[in-house]
Amino acid sequence: MKVAAGQLAPTTDLAANRRTIETLVEEAAAENVELLVLPEEAMLLADGVDVPLGELARAEWPGFVEFVSGLAKRNGMAIIAAGYEGTDGDRPYNTIVAIDERGVERARYRKLHLYDAFAYRESDYVTPGDGNPVVVELAGANVGLINCYDLRFPELTRNLIDQGADLLSVSAAWVTGPMKEDHWRTLLRARAIESTAWLVAAGSASPDCIGMSMVVDPFGVVRVALGGETYGLAAGTVSQRRTDEVRIVLPVLENRRLNTSISL
């Protein structure tokens, strides 16, 4: 299956973001991509909006989902996209939506782990999700949805694998800073290695973010990667055969012994 991470630099201009996303989708379609993953905040960069974010999310989220659905249907491509979903209050959800190749919404995941770290507080303006981690079938694969800071919580990824995920999708706006690029690459490879699963990571390249989108195989090999460019497509082919090969050599999922009762 051909997959791709679409890298862009979202702004506070919703229309401009849509134009960039549409171009990415069309380029991916030209490369026969079956599943495209877009970064966190692909809909809208929250920092700098001139109206309350909660109000903006209530007004714009439904139209964003409809827009992505239309692109998916028109191009025959499954798309994973992220943005701000309105709530009844002032703080929206940071939500990932999964659309299949027919343009049908198959799942949405509201970010569980908000980025309250490195002197930043996402929870000041976002409502945390209260659901379980989400696995969705797209383009013939069982895809586990991960949103940025979630990457630092291996138990979430393991839950996705236990639900049957064979491909991990990461949408992120990974903020720059000392060691942050190293953490990003290390954590992506670690999640793939410990899960013996393919991973597709789309990183925002907005001014404070690192970009660095990539596709990682089940043995932790980075198959294709971008740098900090503000626009790009990291496309590669994932295969169940490669997953099966790695899981024979490295059967960590079978070898687990946690939650095993031992009689003395």
Buried (B, 14 or more C-beta within 10 A) or exposed (E): BBBBBBBBBBBBEBEEBBEBBBBBBEBBBEEEBBBBBBBBBBBBBBEEBEEEBBEBBBEBBEEBBEBBBEBBBEBEBBBBBBBBBBBEEEBBBBBBBBBBBEBEBBBBBBBBBBBEEEEEEBEEBBBBBEEEBBBBBBBEBBBBBBBBBBBEBBEBBBBBBEBEBBBBBBBBBBBEEEEBBEBBBEBBBBBBBBBBBBBBBBBBBBEEBBBBBBBBBBBBEBBBBBEBEBBBBBBBBBEEEBBEBBBEEBEEBEEEEEEEEEEE
